[in-house]
Amino acid sequence: MGASETTVITTRIDAALRAKLEALARSTRRSKSFLAAEAIAAYVELNEWHIGEITAGLDELDLGKGLSEEEAAERYSRLLQPR
């Protein structure tokens, strides 16, 4: 990602988190900005996936593809069985 592809944001974090971020930056020889950008990217990616899965599940329910309570309990029981 080149400098022309980035933008600056400002956020507030507590002193303890700042100290941890600074220590991590030193130990990894990365900038605080790099680590913060990586953390934000991972957070956004995870939450985009999560919302997509929820939306897909709701769409399945709207199409009548839900499970009864008994079917769900049976599937859950099978997942708990040792392999």
C-alpha positions as a LaTeX table, in Angstrom:
\begin{tabular}{lrrr}
\hline
Residue & $x$ (\AA) & $y$ (\AA) & $z$ (\AA) \\
\hline
Met1 & 0.00 & 0.00 & 0.00 \\
Gly2 & 1.61 & 3.22 & $-1.11$ \\
Ala3 & 1.41 & 6.53 & 0.72 \\
Ser4 & $-1.11$ & 7.86 & $-1.80$ \\
Glu5 & $-3.44$ & 4.97 & $-0.95$ \\
Thr6 & $-3.60$ & 5.73 & 2.76 \\
Thr7 & $-5.46$ & 8.19 & 4.91 \\
Val8 & $-4.98$ & 9.43 & 8.44 \\
Ile9 & $-7.45$ & 8.70 & 11.22 \\
Thr10 & $-7.30$ & 9.71 & 14.86 \\
Thr11 & $-8.49$ & 7.55 & 17.72 \\
Arg12 & $-8.29$ & 7.60 & 21.49 \\
Ile13 & $-6.97$ & 4.63 & 23.46 \\
Asp14 & $-6.28$ & 4.29 & 27.14 \\
Ala15 & $-2.76$ & 4.62 & 28.54 \\
Ala16 & $-2.39$ & 0.90 & 29.26 \\
Leu17 & $-3.23$ & $-0.06$ & 25.67 \\
Arg18 & $-0.88$ & 2.62 & 24.36 \\
Ala19 & 1.96 & 1.21 & 26.47 \\
Lys20 & 1.28 & $-2.30$ & 25.15 \\
Leu21 & 1.17 & $-1.01$ & 21.58 \\
Glu22 & 4.47 & 0.82 & 22.04 \\
Ala23 & 6.10 & $-2.30$ & 23.54 \\
Leu24 & 4.81 & $-4.44$ & 20.69 \\
Ala25 & 6.05 & $-1.92$ & 18.13 \\
Arg26 & 9.52 & $-2.00$ & 19.69 \\
Ser27 & 9.68 & $-5.79$ & 19.92 \\
Thr28 & 8.45 & $-6.32$ & 16.35 \\
Arg29 & 10.36 & $-3.37$ & 14.93 \\
Arg30 & 7.15 & $-2.10$ & 13.37 \\
Ser31 & 5.58 & 1.31 & 13.74 \\
Lys32 & 2.57 & 1.85 & 15.97 \\
Ser33 & 0.75 & 3.05 & 12.88 \\
Phe34 & 1.51 & $-0.19$ & 11.02 \\
Leu35 & 0.31 & $-2.33$ & 13.92 \\
Ala36 & $-2.86$ & $-0.26$ & 14.38 \\
Ala37 & $-3.66$ & $-0.48$ & 10.66 \\
Glu38 & $-3.14$ & $-4.26$ & 10.71 \\
Ala39 & $-5.39$ & $-4.60$ & 13.77 \\
Ile40 & $-8.13$ & $-2.48$ & 12.20 \\
Ala41 & $-7.93$ & $-4.44$ & 8.94 \\
Ala42 & $-8.24$ & $-7.76$ & 10.80 \\
Tyr43 & $-11.17$ & $-6.44$ & 12.86 \\
Val44 & $-13.02$ & $-5.18$ & 9.80 \\
Glu45 & $-12.43$ & $-8.40$ & 7.86 \\
Leu46 & $-13.66$ & $-10.56$ & 10.74 \\
Asn47 & $-16.76$ & $-8.47$ & 11.28 \\
Glu48 & $-17.58$ & $-8.31$ & 7.56 \\
Trp49 & $-17.44$ & $-12.12$ & 7.51 \\
His50 & $-19.51$ & $-12.37$ & 10.68 \\
Ile51 & $-22.24$ & $-10.07$ & 9.36 \\
Gly52 & $-22.23$ & $-11.95$ & 6.04 \\
Glu53 & $-22.78$ & $-15.25$ & 7.85 \\
Ile54 & $-25.60$ & $-13.79$ & 9.93 \\
Thr55 & $-27.24$ & $-12.35$ & 6.81 \\
Ala56 & $-26.92$ & $-15.68$ & 4.98 \\
Gly57 & $-28.48$ & $-17.47$ & 7.94 \\
Leu58 & $-31.39$ & $-15.04$ & 8.06 \\
Asp59 & $-31.89$ & $-15.46$ & 4.32 \\
Glu60 & $-32.04$ & $-19.26$ & 4.80 \\
Leu61 & $-34.63$ & $-18.83$ & 7.53 \\
Asp62 & $-36.69$ & $-16.58$ & 5.26 \\
Leu63 & $-36.62$ & $-19.40$ & 2.67 \\
Gly64 & $-37.87$ & $-21.89$ & 5.25 \\
Lys65 & $-34.55$ & $-23.72$ & 5.54 \\
Gly66 & $-34.43$ & $-23.57$ & 9.34 \\
Leu67 & $-34.15$ & $-26.56$ & 11.65 \\
Ser68 & $-36.63$ & $-27.60$ & 14.27 \\
Glu69 & $-35.47$ & $-27.54$ & 17.87 \\
Glu70 & $-35.17$ & $-31.34$ & 17.80 \\
Glu71 & $-33.12$ & $-31.35$ & 14.57 \\
Ala72 & $-30.80$ & $-28.67$ & 15.95 \\
Ala73 & $-30.34$ & $-30.59$ & 19.24 \\
Glu74 & $-29.53$ & $-33.80$ & 17.33 \\
Arg75 & $-26.93$ & $-32.07$ & 15.13 \\
Tyr76 & $-25.38$ & $-30.42$ & 18.18 \\
Ser77 & $-25.17$ & $-33.77$ & 19.97 \\
Arg78 & $-23.39$ & $-35.30$ & 16.98 \\
Leu79 & $-20.85$ & $-32.45$ & 16.97 \\
Leu80 & $-20.03$ & $-33.20$ & 20.61 \\
Gln81 & $-19.27$ & $-36.87$ & 19.95 \\
Pro82 & $-15.57$ & $-37.80$ & 20.04 \\
Arg83 & $-14.10$ & $-38.74$ & 16.68 \\
\hline
\end{tabular}
